[in-house]
Amino acid sequence: RALKTMRVCATMLSLLIIQEARIGVSAFPPSVMLRSGLVKSSASRRSFSTTAGLLSTRASTAAPQGEATATGTLDAERFIVFNRFNTRGGKAPALFEKRWANRKSSLTEMEGFRFFSLLRRCDSVGGVDKEYEEGTPDYMSMTVWEDRDSFNVWRKGPAFKDAHGGGTVMGVLDAVWGVIRELKGMPLTLGWDGLCLISRPMSAAPIAIGARNEKGMPVSDGASLLPGECFVSMNRMTVKEGNAAALERHWRDRETTLAQNDGFVGFTFMRKRGDNKSSKKALPDDVFDYSTLSVWASKAHFEAWRSKHFAEKDAAAAAKAGEGGFGDLLE
């Protein structure tokens, strides 16, 4: 039943990855929904083969693992922001990716920054075509921060302006022209709390970064799509009223062997922020208030785990006659 209730397993390829380089801790690779992405690293770092895990925390600032708030829900261990885009089709996707590949960024200089990637929706997994509701974003940018305060410092500072046209007339006009030419409308933002982090050393699941120029920027010709550099999957769900704390405890207390699988990079269980600006359901995925997010070194690694996982799950269900699970907590 849980699988029916979750409605959608979304997958994405991660395209543009930026990893925090100053502290040597990354915190979350790129991707949401079934998508793949391109990794954009700083010029000083060209590979993802550090001993730190993508979901590692700094001991001085990490929230206690699994500690509950007064409402019974868990403390946030990360703040994750998505900007969601729908492109116009035709040449627009390749032009959109080139714009991001060439975009100025100061993220690696920001305190609390952990990870960034541009995500492109992946419409086929395991040889099966995925079906999405009309209006489901085909691209998302994903940024992982230590906490919301770190995000707000960036959003209100000069680095945000630099990334959005630089505050110059020509820069703003170029950004506006990009929206008109490449997108069906303005991007919509959604913020999530990251809970129940699982990580492993990046050296155990290296992400292969694609072509870079002398400045460490992805190479894009604006005519062809960029290759994916890692893979992310999300199972999104809507919880019944009054069951949020129980759902979070389920994911906190569950047994998992994710970190033992080849190509596994990181995992978090995400809770949609209650202070998101838009109260209306502007996009199909706005109906969900929780989601898993797992990151893999490649689509092939994810598919290998998925085949193994569902085979084991079917065997366990047959033996236990469907006992356990969390389907009753969901709408």
C-alpha positions as CSV (number, residue, x, y, z in Angstrom):
1,R,0.0,0.0,0.0
2,A,2.8,2.4,0.8
3,L,4.0,2.2,-2.8
4,K,0.6,3.2,-4.0
5,T,0.3,6.1,-1.6
6,M,3.7,7.6,-2.5
7,R,2.3,8.1,-6.0
8,V,5.5,9.0,-7.7
9,C,9.0,7.9,-7.7
10,A,10.8,10.7,-9.4
11,T,14.3,10.4,-10.8
12,M,16.7,12.9,-12.1
13,L,20.2,13.2,-13.5
14,S,22.4,15.7,-11.8
15,L,24.1,18.1,-14.2
16,L,25.9,21.0,-12.5
17,I,27.5,20.1,-9.2
18,I,29.3,22.5,-7.0
19,Q,30.8,21.1,-3.9
20,E,31.9,23.1,-0.9
21,A,35.7,23.0,-1.1
22,R,36.9,25.2,1.8
23,I,36.0,22.8,4.6
24,G,36.3,19.6,2.7
25,V,32.8,18.5,3.6
26,S,30.1,18.2,1.0
27,A,26.6,17.6,1.9
28,F,24.3,16.4,-0.8
29,P,24.6,15.7,-4.4
30,P,22.3,17.0,-7.0
31,S,19.0,15.6,-8.0
32,V,15.3,15.3,-7.2
33,M,12.6,13.3,-8.8
34,L,13.9,11.0,-11.5
35,R,16.7,13.1,-12.8
36,S,20.3,13.2,-13.8
37,G,22.7,16.0,-13.5
38,L,25.9,17.7,-14.4
39,V,28.5,18.3,-11.7
40,K,29.9,21.8,-11.4
41,S,32.9,21.9,-9.1
42,S,35.1,24.8,-8.1
43,A,38.2,25.3,-10.1
44,S,40.3,24.0,-7.3
45,R,38.4,20.7,-7.1
46,R,37.8,18.6,-10.2
47,S,36.7,15.3,-8.8
48,F,34.5,13.9,-6.1
49,S,37.0,11.6,-4.4
50,T,37.2,13.1,-0.9
51,T,37.0,11.0,2.2
52,A,34.2,13.1,3.5
53,G,30.6,12.0,2.7
54,L,28.2,14.2,0.9
55,L,25.9,14.3,3.9
56,S,28.7,14.8,6.5
57,T,28.1,17.3,9.2
58,R,30.5,19.5,11.1
59,A,30.8,18.4,14.7
60,S,30.4,22.0,16.0
61,T,27.1,22.7,14.2
62,A,25.5,19.4,13.6
63,A,22.0,18.9,15.1
64,P,21.6,15.9,17.4
65,Q,20.8,12.9,15.2
66,G,17.1,12.1,15.4
67,E,16.3,14.5,18.3
68,A,12.6,15.5,18.3
69,T,11.1,19.0,18.8
70,A,8.3,19.8,21.1
71,T,5.8,18.8,18.4
72,G,7.3,15.3,18.2
73,T,8.9,16.0,14.8
74,L,12.6,15.7,14.2
75,D,15.1,18.5,14.2
76,A,16.4,19.6,10.8
77,E,19.9,18.6,10.0
78,R,20.1,20.4,6.6
79,F,18.1,23.0,4.6
80,I,17.5,22.1,1.0
81,V,16.2,24.5,-1.6
82,F,14.8,23.7,-5.0
83,N,14.0,26.0,-7.9
84,R,11.7,24.3,-10.3
85,F,11.7,25.0,-14.1
86,N,9.6,24.0,-17.1
87,T,11.4,24.6,-20.4
88,R,9.8,25.3,-23.7
89,G,11.1,22.3,-25.6
90,G,12.9,22.3,-28.9
91,K,16.3,24.0,-28.5
92,A,15.3,25.5,-25.1
93,P,16.7,22.7,-22.8
94,A,20.2,22.8,-24.3
95,L,20.3,26.6,-24.1
96,F,19.0,26.5,-20.6
97,E,21.8,24.1,-19.6
98,K,24.4,26.3,-21.2
99,R,23.1,29.3,-19.3
100,W,23.7,27.4,-16.0
101,A,27.0,26.0,-17.1
102,N,28.3,29.5,-17.8
103,R,26.7,31.1,-14.7
104,K,28.8,33.0,-12.3
105,S,28.7,31.5,-8.8
106,S,30.2,32.4,-5.4
107,L,28.5,29.5,-3.5
108,T,31.8,27.9,-2.5
109,E,32.8,31.0,-0.7
110,M,29.6,31.0,1.5
111,E,29.6,29.8,5.1
112,G,27.2,26.9,5.5
113,F,27.1,26.0,1.8
114,R,27.3,22.2,1.2
115,F,26.2,21.2,-2.3
116,F,24.6,22.4,-5.5
117,S,23.4,20.7,-8.7
118,L,21.2,21.4,-11.7
119,L,18.9,18.5,-12.2
120,R,17.3,17.2,-15.4
121,R,14.3,14.9,-15.2
122,C,14.9,11.3,-16.3
123,D,11.9,9.9,-18.0
124,S,13.0,6.2,-18.3
125,V,14.4,4.0,-15.5
126,G,15.0,0.3,-15.7
127,G,13.7,0.2,-19.3
128,V,10.3,1.5,-18.1
129,D,9.1,5.0,-19.2
130,K,8.0,7.2,-16.3
131,E,4.8,9.1,-16.4
132,Y,4.5,12.6,-14.8
133,E,1.5,14.8,-14.5
134,E,1.4,17.7,-16.9
135,G,3.3,20.7,-15.5
136,T,5.8,18.6,-13.5
137,P,9.1,20.4,-13.7
138,D,11.6,19.1,-16.1
139,Y,14.6,20.8,-14.4
140,M,15.3,21.8,-10.8
141,S,18.2,23.5,-9.2
142,M,19.1,22.0,-5.8
143,T,21.2,23.7,-3.1
144,V,22.0,22.1,0.2
145,W,22.9,24.3,3.2
146,E,23.9,23.6,6.8
147,D,20.8,25.5,7.9
148,R,18.3,28.1,6.9
149,D,20.2,30.9,8.4
150,S,23.1,30.2,6.0
151,F,20.8,30.2,3.1
152,N,19.3,33.6,4.1
153,V,22.7,35.2,4.4
154,W,23.4,34.2,0.8
155,R,20.0,35.2,-0.4
156,K,20.3,38.7,1.0
157,G,23.9,39.3,0.1
158,P,25.9,40.3,-3.0
159,A,26.5,36.7,-4.1
160,F,22.8,36.2,-4.8
161,K,22.8,39.4,-7.0
162,D,25.9,38.2,-8.9
163,A,24.2,34.9,-9.7
164,H,21.1,36.6,-11.0
165,G,22.4,39.1,-13.5
166,G,24.9,41.0,-11.3
167,G,22.6,43.9,-10.7
168,T,23.6,45.5,-14.1
169,V,21.0,46.6,-16.7
170,M,22.5,44.2,-19.3
171,G,22.7,41.4,-16.8
172,V,19.1,41.7,-15.8
173,L,18.0,42.0,-19.4
174,D,19.9,38.8,-20.3
175,A,18.3,37.0,-17.4
176,V,14.8,38.1,-18.5
177,W,15.5,37.2,-22.1
178,G,16.6,33.7,-20.9
179,V,13.3,33.2,-19.2
180,I,11.3,34.4,-22.2
181,R,13.3,32.2,-24.7
182,E,13.8,29.1,-22.6
183,L,11.1,28.8,-20.0
184,K,7.3,28.6,-19.8
185,G,7.3,30.9,-16.8
186,M,9.2,32.0,-13.7
187,P,10.8,29.3,-11.6
188,L,9.0,28.4,-8.4
189,T,11.0,27.8,-5.1
190,L,10.4,25.1,-2.5
191,G,12.3,24.6,0.7
192,W,12.8,21.4,2.7
193,D,14.3,20.3,6.0
194,G,16.8,17.4,5.6
195,L,16.3,14.6,8.2
196,C,17.8,11.2,9.0
197,L,21.0,11.7,7.0
198,I,22.9,8.7,5.7
199,S,26.3,9.1,4.1
200,R,29.4,7.2,3.1
201,P,32.9,8.4,2.2
202,M,33.0,9.9,-1.3
203,S,36.0,7.7,-2.1
204,A,33.7,4.7,-1.8
205,A,31.3,6.2,-4.4
206,P,33.2,8.6,-6.6
207,I,31.2,10.7,-8.9
208,A,32.7,11.1,-12.4
209,I,32.8,14.7,-13.3
210,G,32.5,15.5,-17.1
211,A,34.4,17.9,-19.3
212,R,35.5,21.2,-17.7
213,N,37.3,24.2,-19.1
214,E,40.4,25.9,-17.6
215,K,38.1,27.7,-15.1
216,G,36.5,24.5,-13.9
217,M,33.3,25.2,-15.7
218,P,31.2,22.6,-17.5
219,V,31.7,22.7,-21.3
220,S,28.4,23.3,-23.1
221,D,27.8,24.2,-26.7
222,G,24.1,25.1,-26.2
223,A,23.1,22.6,-28.9
224,S,23.3,19.3,-27.1
225,L,22.4,18.2,-23.6
226,L,25.0,17.8,-21.0
227,P,25.9,14.3,-19.8
228,G,24.7,13.3,-16.3
229,E,27.3,13.1,-13.6
230,C,25.3,11.4,-10.9
231,F,21.8,10.2,-10.2
232,V,19.1,11.0,-7.7
233,S,15.8,9.4,-6.9
234,M,12.9,10.7,-4.8
235,N,9.8,8.9,-3.4
236,R,7.4,11.7,-2.5
237,M,4.4,11.3,-0.2
238,T,1.6,13.1,1.6
239,V,1.1,12.3,5.3
240,K,-2.3,12.1,7.0
241,E,-3.1,14.8,9.5
242,G,-1.7,14.0,12.9
243,N,0.8,11.4,11.6
244,A,3.8,13.5,10.8
245,A,5.8,12.6,14.0
246,A,5.1,8.9,13.5
247,L,6.2,9.0,9.9
248,E,9.5,10.7,10.9
249,R,10.1,8.2,13.6
250,H,9.6,5.4,11.2
251,W,12.3,6.7,8.9
252,R,14.6,7.5,11.8
253,D,14.3,4.0,13.4
254,R,14.2,1.8,10.2
255,E,17.0,-0.6,9.4
256,T,18.7,0.1,6.2
257,T,21.6,-1.3,4.1
258,L,21.8,1.6,1.7
259,A,25.4,2.4,2.6
260,Q,26.5,-1.1,1.7
261,N,25.5,-0.8,-1.9
262,D,28.0,0.0,-4.7
263,G,27.6,3.6,-6.0
264,F,25.5,4.8,-3.0
265,V,26.4,8.4,-2.1
266,G,23.9,9.8,0.3
267,F,20.3,9.8,1.6
268,T,18.0,12.1,3.5
269,F,14.3,12.1,4.4
270,M,12.9,15.5,3.6
271,R,10.1,17.5,5.3
272,K,8.6,20.4,3.3
273,R,9.0,23.7,5.1
274,G,5.8,25.2,6.6
275,D,7.1,28.7,5.7
276,N,7.2,28.2,1.9
277,K,5.8,31.4,0.4
278,S,3.3,29.8,-2.0
279,S,0.3,28.4,-0.3
280,K,-1.5,27.4,-3.5
281,K,-0.7,24.2,-5.3
282,A,1.1,25.8,-8.2
283,L,2.8,22.6,-9.5
284,P,1.8,18.9,-9.4
285,D,4.5,18.1,-6.8
286,D,3.3,20.8,-4.4
287,V,0.8,18.3,-3.0
288,F,3.6,16.3,-1.3
289,D,4.9,17.2,2.2
290,Y,7.6,14.5,2.6
291,S,10.0,12.9,0.3
292,T,13.0,10.5,0.3
293,L,16.1,11.7,-1.6
294,S,18.8,9.2,-2.4
295,V,21.9,10.0,-4.5
296,W,23.9,7.6,-6.5
297,A,27.1,7.7,-8.5
298,S,25.2,6.7,-11.7
299,K,21.9,5.6,-13.0
300,A,23.2,2.1,-13.4
301,H,24.1,1.9,-9.7
302,F,20.6,3.0,-8.8
303,E,19.0,0.5,-11.1
304,A,21.1,-2.3,-9.7
305,W,20.1,-1.4,-6.1
306,R,16.4,-1.0,-7.1
307,S,16.3,-4.5,-8.7
308,K,17.9,-6.1,-5.7
309,H,15.8,-4.0,-3.2
310,F,12.4,-4.9,-4.7
311,A,13.3,-8.6,-5.0
312,E,14.2,-8.6,-1.3
313,K,11.1,-6.6,-0.4
314,D,8.8,-9.0,-2.3
315,A,10.3,-11.9,-0.5
316,A,9.9,-10.2,2.9
317,A,6.3,-9.3,2.1
318,A,5.5,-12.9,1.2
319,A,7.0,-14.1,4.5
320,K,5.4,-11.5,6.7
321,A,2.1,-11.2,4.9
322,G,2.5,-7.4,4.7
323,E,3.2,-6.6,8.3
324,G,4.9,-3.3,9.2
325,G,5.5,-0.5,6.8
326,F,4.1,3.1,6.9
327,G,1.3,3.0,4.3
328,D,-1.4,3.7,7.0
329,L,0.3,7.0,7.9
330,L,-0.2,8.4,4.3
331,E,-3.1,9.8,2.4
